[in-house]
Amino acid sequence: MTDDGVGAAIGRLVDVARSDTGQSRRCANFLLAWWNGDDWGHFPIADLFGVDASLSADMATIFAYLAAYPTAIYPDAWGYRDAMADLVDKWRPEAAAA
């Protein structure tokens, strides 16, 4: 698994999370839990059942990468800092305002 593969998976999840569907919410939950679960909420594992197999595979790609990476790493390492802030504003406006 490469950094590029993880970056592509993040990009696909961000693209879906920017929309307004059940899958979008689940993708956002996954990404925001990674970004900062204590502030933005955790990812219920059963949410995997509510997304297409390709999105579940993207989540698994990221999770496997994180499990093997020697230190903490976040989406901004792939240039997604602004996208993550946008997802906070979209999906957690009450928390972002606090």
N, C-alpha and C positions, 0 to 999 in steps of 0.2 A: 504494500500500500504506500502510495507516495503522497507527499505534501500536496501535489497538484490534484490528485484524486480526492483528497479531503476538501480542498478548496472548491472543487467542482460540486461536491456533495453539499457543502455549506451554501453555495450559490443557488442550487436548485431548491433547497429548503427555504432560503430567504425569499426567493421568488414566489413560492407558494404562500409563505407566511404573510406576504404583503397584500394578499387578496382577502376575501371575507367569506370563507367557507368553514365547514367543520374541519376539513383537512388543514386549512390555513391556521386555525386556532391550535391544532395539535402540533404542527410544525413550529409555530411560534412558542408553544409551551416547551418543546424540546430545546430550542435554541436559547430561550431566555433562562431555562433552568441551568444550562451550561454556563451562560454568561454570568449569572449570579442568582442561584436558586433561593438563597435566603431573602433576597429583596424582590425577585420577580416570580417566585413560585417554582414548585418542583414539577417534574414530568411524571405523570402516572403511567406506569409501564403498559397498562391496558390501552393507552392511546395508540399504541402500535396497531391495534385491531381496527382503528378508524382511519387509517391512511392506506393509500395504494402500496402495493408491494415494492415499487421502485422507491417510494419515499421511506419506507421502513428500511430498505437496503441502504439508503443514504445515511439514515440515523445509525445503522449498524456499522457502517464504514467509519463514521466519526467516532463512535463509541470505542471501536476496536483500536483506532489510532490513539485515542486518549489513554486507553489502558496500557498501550505499549510505550507511550512517550515518557521520558524520564522525569519531567517536571510538568507543572500546570501550564497549559497553553489554551488560549481563547480565540474566538473568531477574528479579533483584530490582528492576529498574526497573519491572516490571509487578506487583510484590508477591509474587513467587514465592520469596523467600529461604528461608522455612521449608520450602516444598515441596522445594526443591533439597537442603536439609540432610537432609530425610527420605529422599530418593533416595540420597544418599551412605550413610546408615545402612542402607538396604535392599540396595543393589547393591554397595557397596564397604565392607562392615563391617570388613574387615581393614585397609584404608587409613585408615578413620575412627578406628580404635583406636590407630593409630601416632602 
